[in-house]
């Protein structure tokens, strides 16, 4: 459930102008449904063709470099610290590396249909195969069409693209918790998933220990160091650490910062059916109803004999 980017294999995608170095962080850490990848993209290249997911939402965070977000027929400059959302079923999109290249974290909410349409080649993925069934691999078809022409970059800043510096920072200091949170998901207008930039003060705790019944979470440490607590176990984390928290484990997790503090990205789904349990206080939160209450844990046979 805890890996470091130094230990995650890198795969090269190379179809001419479709090029990128990818590390599948979510898979390596043990995510079940959601996806998390680190992409390094050279100047002028795109990691994937213009595409549109049928039921998956994507949230990107730019780690370094610069480039462009291609959205429909428009292009928008992006740089380190930018976050963007590509909604399911909205407009075809991809990103392109700028003169100094581009490094991004790409998170996906997961797809039950795995339907993805590539408008340039008019091909579509459906599960493990593509449509039409008798044509070449869609990326080969996209390569044959030649590089994507970059539209004149727009000076406009669309609502789905935000800079970290422009997102409201909300401190939370109660008990052992001392953190500052910036909700990038809400700021960009995400619907199926959320992304937060969280900075935990030196020696302090992040959110209280908790575990989800339906929501899956993935964390990426941007800076600093500290420890992850999983039940009664602790694991050291540092910049580049990736933590997967699948739903339904019954094992609570929390972070505590070291002497240098701890800054991380927290990605998760927005499952309305989710129930969240806080073992330290015996509280349960029901997301869909917006209520919290305290429970008394009992043995299965309590009151039955």
C-alpha positions in Angstrom: 0.0 0.0 0.0 3.1 2.3 0.2 5.6 2.7 -2.6 8.1 5.3 -3.8 8.4 6.6 -7.3 12.1 5.5 -7.3 10.9 1.9 -7.1 8.1 2.1 -9.7 8.9 0.9 -13.2 8.8 3.4 -16.1 7.2 2.5 -19.4 7.7 4.4 -22.6 4.8 5.1 -24.9 6.1 5.9 -28.4 3.9 6.5 -31.4 5.7 9.4 -33.0 4.1 12.6 -31.7 2.3 10.5 -29.0 5.2 10.0 -26.6 5.6 9.9 -22.8 7.3 8.2 -19.9 4.7 6.8 -17.6 4.9 5.4 -14.1 1.6 3.7 -13.0 1.7 4.8 -9.4 -1.8 3.7 -8.4 -1.3 0.1 -9.7 2.1 -0.1 -8.0 0.7 1.1 -4.6 -2.4 -1.2 -4.9 -5.3 1.0 -6.0 -8.3 -1.1 -7.0 -10.4 1.3 -9.1 -8.9 4.8 -9.3 -5.8 5.5 -11.3 -2.7 7.6 -10.6 0.2 8.0 -13.0 3.2 10.2 -13.3 3.9 11.4 -16.9 7.0 13.0 -18.3 6.3 14.5 -21.7 8.9 16.0 -24.1 8.4 19.2 -26.0 5.7 19.1 -28.6 4.6 15.6 -27.7 1.3 14.4 -26.2 1.0 11.4 -23.9 -2.3 10.4 -25.5 -4.3 11.4 -28.5 -7.3 13.8 -28.1 -9.8 11.6 -26.3 -13.1 11.6 -24.4 -14.0 9.2 -21.7 -17.5 7.9 -21.4 -17.7 7.7 -17.6 -14.3 8.6 -16.2 -13.2 11.9 -14.8 -9.5 13.0 -14.9 -7.7 15.4 -12.6 -4.2 16.6 -13.5 -1.6 18.4 -11.4 1.5 19.9 -13.0 4.6 19.0 -11.1 7.2 20.8 -13.2 7.8 22.3 -16.6 5.2 23.9 -18.8 3.0 23.1 -21.8 -0.6 23.3 -22.9 -4.0 21.8 -22.0 -5.8 21.0 -25.3 -9.6 21.1 -24.7 -11.9 20.8 -27.7 -10.5 23.2 -30.3 -8.6 25.4 -27.9 -5.2 25.4 -26.1 -4.4 26.9 -22.7 -0.9 27.4 -21.3 -0.1 25.4 -18.1 2.8 25.4 -15.7 4.0 23.9 -12.4 1.3 24.2 -9.7 -1.6 24.2 -12.1 -4.5 21.8 -11.6 -7.2 20.9 -14.2 -10.2 18.6 -14.5 -11.5 16.8 -17.6 -15.1 15.8 -17.0 -16.5 12.5 -18.2 -18.4 12.9 -21.5 -17.6 16.6 -22.0 -14.9 17.5 -24.6 -11.9 15.7 -26.2 -8.7 16.7 -24.4 -5.0 16.0 -23.9 -1.9 17.8 -22.8 1.2 18.8 -24.8 4.7 19.4 -23.6 6.1 22.9 -23.9 9.7 24.0 -24.8 11.1 22.7 -21.5 8.9 19.6 -21.3 6.1 18.8 -18.9 5.8 16.5 -15.8 2.3 15.8 -14.5 0.4 13.6 -12.1 -2.8 12.2 -13.7 -5.6 10.9 -11.5 -8.6 9.0 -12.9 -11.9 8.2 -11.1 -12.2 4.8 -12.6 -14.4 3.5 -15.4 -17.0 0.6 -15.4 -17.4 0.8 -19.2 -13.8 1.7 -20.2 -15.3 3.5 -23.3 -13.0 6.1 -24.8 -13.5 7.9 -28.1 -10.6 9.2 -30.2 -12.2 11.8 -32.5 -9.3 12.4 -34.9 -9.1 8.7 -36.0 -12.8 8.1 -35.2 -11.9 5.0 -33.2 -13.1 3.9 -29.8 -11.9 1.7 -26.9 -14.3 -0.7 -25.4 -12.9 -2.8 -22.6 -9.7 -4.6 -23.7 -10.4 -4.1 -27.4 -11.1 -1.2 -29.7 -13.7 -0.4 -32.3 -13.9 -1.0 -35.2 -12.5 -4.5 -34.5 -10.8 -4.9 -37.8 -8.6 -1.7 -37.8 -5.1 -1.1 -36.6 -4.3 0.0 -33.0 -5.9 3.4 -32.5 -2.5 5.0 -31.5 -1.1 3.7 -34.9 -4.0 5.3 -36.6 -3.4 8.6 -34.7 0.3 8.5 -35.6 -0.5 8.2 -39.3 -2.6 11.4 -39.0 0.5 13.3 -38.0 1.2 15.6 -35.1 -1.7 17.5 -33.5 -1.6 21.1 -34.6 -1.4 23.4 -31.6 -4.1 26.1 -31.7 -3.2 29.6 -30.9 -2.9 29.6 -27.1 -5.6 31.5 -25.3 -5.0 34.2 -22.8 -8.3 33.3 -21.1 -8.1 31.1 -18.0 -11.0 28.6 -18.2 -12.9 27.7 -15.0 -11.6 24.1 -15.1 -8.0 25.2 -14.9 -6.6 26.8 -11.7 -3.3 27.8 -10.3 -2.5 26.5 -6.8 -1.7 30.1 -5.7 -5.2 31.2 -6.6 -7.1 28.5 -4.6 -8.3 29.5 -1.1 -6.1 28.1 1.7 -8.2 26.9 4.6 -6.4 26.2 7.9 -7.6 23.5 10.2 -6.2 23.5 13.7 -8.1 21.4 16.2 -6.5 18.9 18.7 -3.6 17.1 17.1 -4.6 18.3 13.7 -2.7 21.3 12.2 -2.9 21.6 8.5 -3.7 23.9 5.6 -5.9 22.5 2.8 -6.6 23.8 -0.7 -9.5 22.1 -2.5 -8.3 21.8 -6.1 -11.2 19.5 -7.1 -13.9 22.0 -6.0 -11.9 24.9 -7.5 -11.8 23.2 -10.9 -15.4 22.0 -10.8 -14.8 18.2 -10.6 -17.8 16.1 -10.0 -16.9 12.4 -9.6 -13.6 12.8 -7.7 -11.7 15.3 -5.5 -8.1 16.5 -5.2 -6.7 18.4 -2.3 -3.3 20.0 -1.6 -2.6 19.5 2.1 0.3 20.9 4.1 0.7 19.4 7.6 2.7 21.5 10.1 5.9 19.9 11.6 5.1 17.3 14.2 1.3 17.6 13.7 -1.3 15.2 12.5 -3.4 15.5 9.4 -7.0 14.4 9.3 -7.9 12.1 12.3 -7.5 8.3 11.7 -10.4 7.1 9.5 -11.4 4.4 7.0 -14.0 4.5 4.2 -16.5 1.9 3.2 -16.9 2.8 -0.4 -14.4 5.6 -1.3 -10.9 4.8 -2.6 -8.1 7.3 -1.9 -4.6 7.8 -3.2 -2.0 10.1 -1.7 1.2 11.5 -3.3 3.8 13.2 -1.1 5.1 16.4 -2.7 7.5 17.6 0.0 8.8 17.0 3.5 8.6 13.7 5.4 6.7 12.0 8.1 4.8 8.8 8.8 1.7 7.0 7.6 -0.3 5.2 10.3 -2.3 2.2 9.2 -4.1 0.8 12.2 -1.3 0.0 14.7 1.5 0.1 12.1 3.6 3.0 10.9 5.4 3.5 7.6 7.9 6.3 6.8 6.9 8.6 3.9 8.9 11.3 2.1 8.7 13.3 -1.1 7.7 10.8 -3.9 5.9 8.4 -1.7 2.6 7.0 -2.9 -0.1 5.6 -0.6 -3.1 3.6 -1.8 -6.2 3.2 0.5 -8.8 0.9 -1.1 -12.3 1.0 0.4 -13.6 -1.6 2.8 -10.3 -2.5 4.5 -11.5 -1.6 8.0 -8.0 -0.3 8.7 -7.9 3.4 9.6 -5.2 5.7 8.2 -3.7 9.0 9.1 -0.5 11.0 8.5 1.8 12.7 10.9 4.5 15.2 9.7 8.1 15.1 10.6 10.3 18.0 11.6 10.2 19.5 8.1 6.4 19.3 7.7 4.6 17.2 5.2 2.9 18.3 1.9 0.8 15.9 -0.1 -1.9 15.6 -2.7 -5.0 13.7 -1.6 -7.1 12.2 -4.4 -10.4 10.4 -3.8 -13.8 9.5 -5.2 -17.0 11.2 -4.2 -19.2 8.2 -3.4 -22.5 9.4 -2.0 -23.0 5.9 -0.4 -19.7 6.1 1.5 -19.6 5.7 5.3 -16.5 6.8 7.1 -15.5 5.4 10.5 -13.3 7.3 13.0 -12.1 4.6 15.5 -10.5 7.0 18.0 -13.8 8.6 18.7 -16.2 5.9 17.5 -17.9 8.3 15.0 -19.5 7.4 11.7 -20.1 9.9 8.9 -22.7 9.2 6.2 -21.8 11.3 3.2 -25.0 11.0 1.3 -27.0 12.1 4.3 -24.5 14.7 5.6 -24.7 13.4 9.2 -22.3 12.1 11.8 -23.1 10.1 14.9 -21.3 8.0 17.5 -21.6 4.2 17.7 -20.8 1.6 20.3 -18.8 -1.2 18.7 -20.1 -4.6 19.7 -19.3 -8.3 19.2 -21.4 -10.0 16.6 -23.1 -12.2 19.2 -23.7 -9.4 21.7 -27.3 -9.6 22.8 -28.0 -12.7 20.6 -27.3 -15.3 23.3 
